[in-house]
Amino acid sequence: MFVGVDGCRVGWLAVLLNENSNCKVDVFPDVFSLWNRYKSTLLILIDIPIGLRKRGNEERKCDKKARQLLGHRRSSSVFPAPCRTAIYAAGGPPVCFQHPAELRFMLRVMREQT
């Protein structure tokens, strides 16, 4: 069994795929509830960026490669990951965004994911 997970407005959306290719969809308020339900599955695949840059606005190599592999039609589904400074910023615009458009885009993405 495999579980695919993505953030949503009310918590975490999980889709379980079993040996018979049947799907079951659940929503969990937090990742701990999700873990308690699915910890015995073979894999839990969570759609979140890992390996954030410490600072700066240079695109991560893994994001560039993922866009290349996906091709033109699906490359836009790889969102730019914010730098670590942006995640922990107490207020004001994160220092890693060089252009106002990039800041607006990331704020929109982060709002949609929460």
Residue pairs with C-beta under 8 A, 6 or more apart in sequence:
1 16
1 17
1 18
1 19
1 41
1 42
2 16
2 17
2 41
2 42
2 43
2 44
2 45
3 14
3 15
3 16
3 17
3 34
3 38
3 41
3 43
3 44
3 45
4 14
4 15
4 17
4 45
4 47
5 12
5 13
5 14
5 15
5 34
5 44
5 45
5 46
5 47
6 12
6 13
6 46
6 47
7 13
7 47
7 48
7 113
7 114
8 27
8 113
9 112
9 114
10 27
10 29
11 27
11 28
11 29
11 30
11 33
12 27
12 28
12 29
12 30
12 31
12 34
13 25
13 26
13 27
14 25
14 26
14 27
14 28
14 34
14 37
14 38
15 23
15 24
15 25
16 23
16 24
16 25
16 26
16 38
16 41
17 23
18 24
26 34
26 37
28 34
28 37
31 46
34 44
35 44
38 44
49 79
49 81
49 82
51 60
51 62
52 81
52 82
52 83
52 84
52 87
53 60
53 81
53 83
53 84
53 96
54 83
54 84
54 85
55 83
55 84
55 85
55 95
55 96
56 83
56 96
57 83
57 96
57 97
57 98
57 102
59 80
60 81
63 78
63 80
63 81
66 75
66 78
67 75
67 78
68 75
70 77
70 78
79 109
80 102
80 105
80 106
82 94
82 96
82 106
82 110
83 94
83 95
83 96
85 94
85 95
85 96
86 94
86 95
86 96
86 97
86 106
89 95
93 103
94 103
94 106
97 103
97 106
